[in-house]
Amino acid sequence: MLRRCRQYNDDDMDAIADERLRALIKGVVAGSRTPEVVNAFRILYEDYLPLRVSGDFIFGRVDSVITNAVRSGKAAGGARGEDQQQQRRRRRPVKPLTKVQVEAELTYVSVPSLGA
């Protein structure tokens, strides 16, 4: 499951039209490439059945969203005669975090009971 997640590239994820969903999935993929996250997920996945079921469901959803976005992006781009760079330029980028969001994230990570 994580191996498959690590195979997604930026072009695949940029094909997702919904910017919030695209940001969420980019976070999932980034987590799948972070050894500490992978180890934590492995422990939870092996020890807790509800998390295993939920993880399988979420992965299936992420995989289908990316696969469908890539398919529809290729179909739409091909019909318009666009290449991948033109398609990327047409999409809106993910909005950067605000100062308040960054501070909240730093607080979450720095508190031992909440973060790492």
Beta strands, then each sheet from edge to edge (+ up, - down):
end
